[in-house]
Amino acid sequence: MGLSIFYTLPARFFGASIAAFMVIFISMADITSIFSQLGAILSPDRVLTSPEDLIPYSFDATAVLSQRPRAVAFAENVEEVSRVVRWANETRTPLVVRGSGTGLAGGSIPSPDSVVLCLSRFDKILELDRRNLTMMVEPGVTTQAIFDRADQAGLLYPPDPGSMKISTIGGNVASNSGGLRGLKYGVTKDYVMGFELVLASGEVVWIGNKCVKDVAGYSLREVFIGSGGTLGIFTKILLRLLPKPAAKRTLLAVYSRMEDAAETVSAIIAHPIIPCTLEFLDRTTIHCVEDYAKVGLPLEAEAILLMETDGHPAVIAEEAEIMAQLARKRGALEVRVAETVEEAQRLATARRSAFAALARVAPTTILEDVTVPRSELAGMVGFIQELAKRHNLRIGIFGHMGDGNLHPTFLTNEKDEAEMHRVELAFSEIVTEAVRRGGTITGEHGVGLAKKKFLPESVGGLNVEIMRKLKRLFDPNLILNPGKMFDC
Amino acid sequence: MGLSIFYTLPARFFGASIAAFMVIFISMADITSIFSQLGAILSPDRVLTSPEDLIPYSFDATAVLSQRPRAVAFAENVEEVSRVVRWANETRTPLVVRGSGTGLAGGSIPSPDSVVLCLSRFDKILELDRRNLTMMVEPGVTTQAIFDRADQAGLLYPPDPGSMKISTIGGNVASNSGGLRGLKYGVTKDYVMGFELVLASGEVVWIGNKCVKDVAGYSLREVFIGSGGTLGIFTKILLRLLPKPAAKRTLLAVYSRMEDAAETVSAIIAHPIIPCTLEFLDRTTIHCVEDYAKVGLPLEAEAILLMETDGHPAVIAEEAEIMAQLARKRGALEVRVAETVEEAQRLATARRSAFAALARVAPTTILEDVTVPRSELAGMVGFIQELAKRHNLRIGIFGHMGDGNLHPTFLTNEKDEAEMHRVELAFSEIVTEAVRRGGTITGEHGVGLAKKKFLPESVGGLNVEIMRKLKRLFDPNLILNPGKMFDC
């Protein structure tokens, strides 16, 4: 069996469910064989197997987790993807599809002994159909490129995950990504009209069409959207676009109490106004962002609320005025209305850079993603603040307040065992509290590896059993991203 | 085996796929046994078995199709539904769930030897949650009651199928119903956040929550929504509501050429304006509606377009003005803007009464439901008009032009064998043409029995095979509405 490479995964944080990942042996003979097989299917220059080449594909944007694959292969069209999948299915080789690796739940961390199939070079925009307001793209196109192409045509592709500059649309669809505009515009699945999909058998199927209504048989789209590469591989995606809003107004409200910010959000929704963005940052995040991005945030604030309304100029002027009034009535110390596009962009940048800013100040940043019904927001934020004190932890909180989607962010150090133990306890408590309040363990990052042990608690054992049955139905040999979401 | 009741189904129209439905024998001994078993599960006064009592449950709103069930049972809560399903699963009795029976694709026509489970008395509105903009309802609540309850609270439940005054929400969710507001607001599935579901095993599962974002595991919601009672039975439904638009403007444009109406629709979308309603009626439909509802429609017109925009008063005033201009530029003979709420309602009534009006003028009315990408609308309407001439048939066309969703309506007589043969040919040609143009065989009515032979042509054989596998996964004994959509 030749020389063996041995490596470990610092995976204890996420618990027993991925204990099997911790020690892996890979034989050099195996790697040579995989290299020649994949090289024949694709071409040798599109297969990586040397340890130093594999390192960048051993992790995604999730803290703590990593796992080296056996090989990395690059496919650039549907025939290549199908051939690789057929080979994987015949040889029972786990296949982990990835784009830019911006996932935050470990969804594209290689499975043990897996081949990573990277689709970032499968990246053409194929069609923009102005009459039907659709765009057809390949999976490796970045979210930003899609947004830009629509924008040039006077149209809007709304989903805007935090990593949109580099994240790929295939990953967005596989994760059903959210973003900052979710409150008004929804999430990725609301903009996917159809796709070409490679099944675990290697068969290629087309699901959906350009019709805005279609009830011909079961709706198969949504099972695959958000399935995290565990049920099939997207090779072409048909997206729905919207008319571009004529104008946008950006406001920033500053609070001395987090509850006041949450009350403002409730008052805006109850008014009712549905702004495109209702984001907040807590004190810790404000300080980190200001230190990082120098946008002039008020350092004395306990919370800031970033509000954006888009649409007809008359409407947004009126809505901005009402939102400002509601914020002041709920105790905002100050409400700034951006006077110029540059000022609006600077404020939006403050929110967009929150994660990067927090990540600078501690060796390890663990980003949470619980979501609660909007009515539970203030209570949930209060719970997390109290929890941070109780466990003596630094937790920055920011998130999509209008969606009830919070990102409590642990600023910690994975080498500090005692602190990591407290982080683990606090992490669990946050999840349990969100579920208790009628929420979910993940609003937009997905389950992947990071949340799999909490899935039964979130959706119930019977639902997980249904998911397992679906997995076995679509991928009987368990080759597609095995071990993610749940075990089979 | 006692006395047998014999009856036939005039089902030849929909072809060989339901030939098995045509002659059925039911033994009286069987019926007595079913009556006593169901009577014990529910109570004797909630079970019907006498032939005259079964007649109203032998058909829905679909022309031509009917089939008498063995019994009808009324369940009023989840425990009763679960007990009936367990019994059906154990005794392998086909179970056909229905509400008001307003379906237009034969989806709630009893299967041979089936028990109809009627949920129209399971009809409470359980909660309206203003802070989260949700409503929890039982499946037998009418769509109109949901709309009204939301409206009273200053909120909007957008899906408005033509039969909304009597259709039940359980049926709407099972059919993923559309309506007149689909262009701007989408369809039923866009407003279903969660539901309680009885599986074929009798197990009860809850899927979804009040979170506006949730990616915890596979999205199971959409597989069940629109599954036509073949995968599970909804016993509680959590609906999403919207803020009620502040105002609405209704316009009517009159054309001497159908193509001009279609061009107007394209111009409005390309502008881009997304009105809440863009409905049209052709000459045949205009005459029938005017004769029926006396709303003052222009009888000299070849087509009329009913346009509605809702939202902020300033925006709708501007949009209405632009839509009127675009209509005139595309050759509208006349554009009326409703001056009062009453006038707007009268115009909306014209469209809402189209099907009823057409149904009066011929013994048999067969309503089609093909949908094409919007860019294919004008061509599709032209094709149907040419087809009507070629086959010497009367076809009224109306529909949701903004959605590309057409309702060509055959005005015929099922007793005229020669004409029915031509109807059958024309029906097939319409379906094939819609699919050729990138469309679907059904935009909002569903597959049921009426379209099952066309399903493979519409979605492809591999997709039907996936649907069959899902059916067998969720309903291994094939007791839930068997024989609908496809055969297993």
Interface residues (C-beta under 8 A of the other chain):
Chain A: D129 R130 R131 N132 L133 G154 L155 S175 N176 G178 G182 L183 V187 K189 D190 E203 V205 W206 I207 N209 K210 C211 V212 K213 D214 V215 A216 G217 Y218 S219 L220 R221 E222 V223 I225 G226 S227 L231 L242 P243 S266 I269 A270 H271 P272 I273 I274 G311 H312 A314 V315 E318 T371 V372 P373 R374 S375 H400 D403 G404 N405 G438 G439 T440 I441 T442 G443 E444 H445 G446 V447 K451 L455 S458 V459 G460 L462 N463 V464 I466 M467 K469 L470 L473 M485 F486
Chain B: D129 R130 R131 N132 L133 G154 L155 S175 N176 G178 G182 L183 V187 K189 D190 E203 V205 W206 I207 N209 K210 C211 V212 K213 D214 V215 A216 G217 Y218 S219 L220 R221 E222 V223 I225 G226 S227 L231 L242 P243 S266 I269 A270 H271 P272 I273 I274 G311 H312 A314 V315 E318 T371 V372 P373 R374 S375 H400 D403 G404 N405 G438 G439 T440 I441 T442 G443 E444 H445 G446 V447 K451 L455 S458 V459 G460 L462 N463 V464 I466 M467 K469 L470 L473 M485 F486
